[in-house]
Amino acid sequence: MKTSFISLLVLASSFTSVLSSPTPETFDAIEERQAASPLSIVTDLYSNIKTYTGQINSTAASIHPASSQADKATAQAAIQHNVNSIASAVSASTKQIHAMPKLKAMKMKRSDPTAAAIAAAVTELLLEISGALNAVIAALGLSAALAIAAPLTAALSLLLSVLGLVVNGLLTVVTGLLDGLLLGLSAALAGLLL
């Protein structure tokens, strides 16, 4: 009787372990949750915006000093559309990072390799956007570029704020990485007429 009870117990436990074992769908959900890290989100965002910055650069390159006002207005509208698309992508990524469970528990120190990778990815993102905006400044002037970039600056500010919850001192790290860029940009802007 004891033997049959033990074998019945083993059979029942193996049956329940089969029912409670993860399914392929469960593995996919686990992989999706693991894949959604702040670093992967910023890296994906960078990949997405390269399409838009490429279009901005192409449009800006088509404008010459001899271009008509109509051509410049058409280019400005196309560039504005691409900048709005970048701002939307940045906002979506910001919401995705902000919605992550245990966001504040991720607080990383600057010395953490993942924190350094996030800072490098953010810097790469900002450099890509800055390069496109420099092309807009050269083609349409600073006033037009500032008007075009307005929605983008708000979206990038929110992204940096949310990433600041993840990486302690992110702004300090990014500022250090961008110092050379800002010096070069200020020298380039010094010769422009508003």
Residue pairs with C-beta under 8 A, 6 or more apart in sequence:
22 30
36 96
36 100
37 114
38 97
38 100
38 106
38 118
38 163
38 166
38 167
39 114
39 117
39 118
39 121
41 93
41 96
41 97
42 93
42 118
42 121
42 122
42 125
42 163
43 121
44 93
45 89
45 90
45 93
45 125
46 121
46 124
46 125
46 128
48 89
49 86
49 89
49 90
49 125
49 128
49 129
50 128
52 82
52 83
52 85
52 86
52 89
52 132
53 82
53 86
53 128
53 129
53 131
53 132
55 78
55 82
56 79
56 82
56 83
56 132
56 135
56 136
57 131
57 132
57 135
59 75
59 78
59 79
59 82
59 139
60 75
60 79
60 132
60 135
60 136
60 138
60 139
60 140
61 135
61 139
62 71
62 75
63 71
63 72
63 75
63 139
63 140
67 75
72 140
75 139
75 140
76 140
76 144
76 148
79 136
79 140
79 148
80 148
83 148
83 149
83 151
83 152
84 151
86 129
86 152
86 155
87 151
87 152
87 154
87 155
88 155
90 152
90 155
90 156
90 158
90 159
91 155
91 158
93 159
94 155
94 158
94 159
94 162
97 103
97 159
97 162
97 163
97 166
98 162
100 106
103 162
103 165
103 166
104 165
106 165
106 166
107 165
107 166
107 167
107 168
108 114
108 115
108 118
108 166
108 167
108 168
109 115
109 168
109 169
110 116
110 119
110 167
110 168
110 169
110 172
110 173
112 167
115 166
115 167
115 168
115 170
115 173
116 173
118 163
118 166
118 167
118 170
119 167
119 170
119 173
119 174
119 177
120 177
122 159
122 160
122 163
122 170
122 174
123 174
123 177
123 178
126 156
126 174
126 178
126 181
127 178
127 181
129 152
129 156
130 181
130 185
133 145
133 148
133 149
134 185
134 188
136 144
136 145
136 148
136 149
137 145
137 188
137 189
137 192
140 148
141 192
141 193
141 194
142 189
142 192
142 194
143 194
160 170
160 171
160 174
163 170
164 170
164 171
167 173
